[in-house]
C-alpha cells in the first residue's frame, strides 16, 4: 500500500496519511472518516489515464478489422469497461482488390503463414500484422465451411445410394427360402465348410441307397441283354386326319393340369382391384388392347429392321408419339426390351384362350418359361360366361434355364377380347400403374408394358399367333456370359414364347394321334399317355431345378467371375415324389459347335454312355420310343441299362 501511495504522490495527487487510511473503527464509530476527503481529486488522474488507454486500444482493434479479439494483460476494471456496451457503431476495414489478391496467392501456397511471412506481407500491402493474421483466420474458416458443405452433399448422396441398395437387398432376401424346411432362410446359420460336408453326406447317402437297391433287385438273377434296335425312330405326322376329333370344338381337357406343390409360395401382398377402380381397369384394358393391335399390325416407322441382325427393333420415339404410356426411364441401368414375332401352331384359338385364362394351364403350356403363376382376382368374368371381356389380376414369375440369370416377377392385368368378324382373339397384359396396390417391387426391376398376342383361326384346326413382348427391365445382376443372350431378346422375347408354344402344341396334339409307333412295348393308349405325362413332369422339374425360381439361392464354388459352377439344395414338395432334398450342380460353358450338333450328340444312345454317370460305362438300349413332334429329336424314349456288368464288378 505504501508503494501505491508513492505512485499517487508522483502523479500529483493529494497525499493521504497512513494513519488516516488505517484508522480503526473504534476510534471513529460514526464511520465519517472519509467525509473530508474529495475522492475525485485523488483518483481522477489515474482513472482518466486508464480510460484513455482503453479507448486507444479499442480504436486500434477497430482499425485492425478484428473486432472480436480479447485483449490480453488488462486489469479487472478494464474488463468491466470492455464488457459495457459501446455507444458508437463498430467500424470495419475493407481490403482493396490488390490486398485480397496478394493474400489469396499466399494462402494457396501456405494457409498457415508464420510471423515473418505475415510481417512481410503486411509491410508490402500496407496493413497491420494483426489484420493479416485475422484475414487468414477468416479465410481458413471460410474454406473449412465450404469443404464441410461439399462433404455434406457427398455424404447425403452416398446415404441415398446405400438406402436404395439396402432396399433392393431386403427385397431379394424376402424371397430366399430355406432348402431344409421351406421357411424363410436365416443368414449366417451355416458356414461354407459345413455346407460342403452336408452336400458330400447327401451324395454318399444317395450312392449307398442306389447300390443297395440294385443289389437287392438283381442279385442272383441274370439279365437278358437286348440287342440294338435297327428300326429308325419315327417322327410325328401332324396331318390333322390322324386325330379322332375335330379341333374346331372347345378342347378344355386337351391341356392337362400340372402337378403343383401342396403349398406353393407366392410373394406377399393382398392388394386387389377395388370396386370403384373396376371402371378404370376396364378403360385401361381397352386402351392397352388398342395399343397391342397397333403394335402387332403396324410396320415402319414403329418397327425398324436392324441392318446388323435383321430383326425388328422398336422405335422408342415413334412409340412415345403414338401411345399415351410414354417410356420414362428414371435410371440408366433400366432399358427397354421390345420384340415381335409370328408363328403357326397346331391348336385352335378357343383352346389357347382357355389356357391363357387358367394360370395352371398357362404354366403347363410354357413350362420352360413360367415357373410360378396365379390368378389373384377375376375382375370381370366376361359376357354371359364367355371368355371375351374377361379381365383377370394375375402374378407370374418368368425364368431362364440357368442360375446365372435371375427370374422376372410381375403383377399385371390380363384382358381378353374376341373379334367375331375376323375370327381372332386378342389377349393383352398391362401393368398396375394407376391402382392402389401394395405388392412389393420385383428385384431385379421388371415392369411389363402392354404385351400379348393375337390368335387367328386357320383351316384344319391350326392358329396363326402374332406375339409382342414389351417391358422395362434391369440387367445389373446378369452374369456377363448371358448379357448378349438376354439383351437381344432370346431369353424373354417373343420368339422364345412362340417357339415354346409351337413345341408344346405339338406335344399336346400327340396325345390324340393314332399313328404313333412305340416299338410295341407299351400295352395301351392310356399307358402311352401316362408315360408322356411323366416326361412332361420331368421337363418341368428339370426347369425348376436349374433356375433361380421361388427364391432359390445358388452358391458359387469359387470367387472367380469366370467360374460358372453353382450348387444348391432344394426340398422336394411335388406330389408323387419321395420326401427329401435335391442336390443340384449347374455349369455353363461355350462349345465351338452349332446347337443342333450338340443336341444330336446328346440324344445319340450309342454315345450317351460316354456322358451319363448312371450307365457307369454300360450300354443303353431303347425299349420304347414315342414321337411327339415333327422333328425326329422330339420324342420320349424309355431306356434300359444293362446292369449285369455292374453286379459282377
MOFEN-V874675 format. One line per field, one symbol per residue. ss: DSSP state (~ for helix, > for strand, _ for the rest). burial: + if it has 9 or more other C-alpha atoms within 8 Angstrom, else -. A space follows every 50 residues. Layout:
ss = ???
burial = ???
This chain:
ss = _~~~~~~~~~_______~~~~_________________~~~~~~~~~~~~ ~~~~~~~~~~~~~~___________~~~~~~~~_____________~~~~ ~~~~~~~~~_____~~~~~~~~~~~___~~~~~~~~~~~~~~~~~~~~~~ ~~~~~~~~~~~~~~~~~~~~~~~___>______>_______~~~~~~~~~ ~~~~~~~~~~~~~~~~~~_____________________~~~>_______ ________________________~~~~~~~~~~~~~~~~~~~~~~~___ __>>>______>>>_~~~~~~~___________>>>>>>>>>>>>___~~ ~~~~~~~_~~~~~~~____>>>>>>>>>>>>________>>>>>>>>>__ _______>>>>>>>>>>>>____>>>>>>>>______________>>>__ >>>>>>>_~~~_>>>>>>>>>>>>_____~~~~~~~~______~~~~~~~ ~~~~~~~~~___>___________~~~~~~~~~~~~~~~~~~~~~___~~ ~___>>_________>>>>>>_________>>>>>>________~~~~~~ ~~~____~~~_________>>>>>>>>_______>>>>>>>__~~~~~_
burial = ----+--++---+--------------+------------+++++----+ ---+------++++++-----------++-------------------++ --+--++---+------++-+++---+++-++++-+---+---------- -----------------+--++--+++++----+----------+---+- -++----------++--+----------------++-----++---+--- ----+--+--------------+---++---+--+--++-+++-++---- -+++-+-----++++--+++-------------++-++++++++++++++ ++++++-++++++++++++++++++++++-+++---++++++++++++++ -++-++++++++++++++----++++++++++------+--+++++++++ +++++++---+++++++++++++++--+---++-++--++++++++++-+ ++++++++++--+--+++---+----+++--+--+-+-++--++-+++++ ++-+-+------++++++++++++------+-++-+-----------+-+ -+--+-+++-----+--+++++++++++++-+-++++-+-++-+--+--
